[in-house]
């Protein structure tokens, strides 16, 4: 029993260490606790089944060794939801939530003595977190941003559009509001671009357009 708990804590710590290095909400300690707790829950479930295994089908007591484990997988979703943060157009924490879910499964696997699949699953998860993270940085993925541009009038918009096209930025949606007192128009642009784009270069080129007063990434 002690070996199961220690192995579960080790496997959970390996995945949690990667999350800790990236300063995520659920890091080393959280993953160790979830993995070890899941193992203990599975051990308790298995022990209860063994304790009452002599009960017949006609008995009042009906036990299913997978029942508590199933509720653990359901309940871990609430813990994972707490690590997901939505800020403006960005969502963070999905990978960490998935880590908590998979480490709970690893803990249950260790708890029932399913050691080899638990170790292999941990190895696959670590490969996905470490190796594929480097691959994501190499890939030129699409990136969605918002840009607010204030100018004297609507006649500056064609110049804005030309600058964005020069940087291979596609305009998905345009909204604007006009300040009647100051005779100023603010354009709100939803943009699609590549993630490795230099923001300051775009702002520098937009600042050269006559009549613009403010350029702001949102």
Secondary structure, DSSP 8 states (H G I E B T S, - for coil): -HHHHHHHHHHHHHHHHHHHHTT-SS-HHHHHHHHHHHHHHHHHHHHHHHHTTT--TTSS----TTHHHHHHHHHHHHHHHTT-EEETTEEE-HHHHHHHHHHHHHHHHHHTT-HHHHHHHHHHHHHHHHHHHHHHHHS--EEEEEEEEEESSGGGHHHHHHHHHHTT-EEEEEEEEEETTTTEEEEEEEEEEETT--HHHHHHHHTTSTTEEEEEE-
